[in-house]
């Protein structure tokens, strides 16, 4: 088959390369156009052996069997092509649930999904006025515990979402918003959500236009690292709200990767973010663990009830590989068969991370419990390097402490073999004493 990747974010060279390595013909495009084009904007994917990097995609549309949109930002085009009869993998119009946070609240209210209390404001001044009023309602600082979370639509490259821990901090952050957005800072929609107490988790699935494809994955992030568990069905506390979202996903003919971050308080799941694309960088794990990846993507795009092929009962891990030097320089990097990189190019046999991001990709691993997962990841990170690069398995006990243990106290067990005594080695006793994981029966 011939695959055309239209990658709005320029991150999915490893995804396209996996499909190409299976013998499929792959053409890859990412945005580079500007008034004065720069090579570094075009560079992601240049020289990668498994696919052809192209300057434009239009001439490849009619000759492609499958068109893949792995990221948001071009949903209208994906929907248009699908409506014209092309076979398309991607969220299409469904990307609005991620790109337009106010719209996602409307969707959740319509289908009955719980979410944090949310207010939508127009411009920075309106938000600051609200926060100042809230701050004045008590002799103590109402915002001191990070009571609110501020989010923005679409322009995440200009300003990240942030928690409000104090009024002074909010004023400082919004001065940065004004600097980044300019005069539009008083016109853009700004979403403010009230903090929900509970444990953060989420799920990562594929939807084929009609149903969730199995096996499925759920788990926890720590920065750019991740632990997921593979099962035939999501736990009830996740599945109940997902079932409500299916009505919406069907209505937009959603066919692609889909993830949700949420807070569980022991009774309800509160959705805080929709990810209508591959979650990154953990989404690179699919290229490692889904067999016959090209056939799978084609099946999703065609609306087929096809298995993900993910290993049921296994823990999958992604250790983030990062270096601050990649923000400004073409950075040589070395990986192995367990490494999935993003935003990279290749010259002869040398991989270079293209300037712009500190996250280089992930190293993957798997196991029947945390012990096996950590041991596998420790083996797999050997030889993975970049100038001032960082990759480690320290995130595993951190995830246990911050997410797995608190969730177990709410009666939810993470998988079948999640026991911390798994993390054995020279620091075993120290870790066991620190995190004190008790298995839920």
Beta strands, then each sheet from edge to edge (+ up, - down):
strand 1: 2-7
strand 2: 25-30
strand 3: 52-53
strand 4: 66-68
strand 5: 88-89
strand 6: 118-122
strand 7: 148-152
strand 8: 162-164
strand 9: 189-194
strand 10: 199-208
strand 11: 216-222
strand 12: 225-231
strand 13: 255-264
strand 14: 269-275
strand 15: 315-322
strand 16: 331-334
strand 17: 339-341
strand 18: 344-347
strand 19: 350-353
strand 20: 359-367
strand 21: 385-386
sheet 1: 3+ 2+ 1+ 4+ 5+
sheet 2: 6+ 9- 7+ 8-
sheet 3: 14+ 13- 10+ 11- 12+ 15- 20+ 17-
sheet 4: 18+ 19- 16+ 21-
end
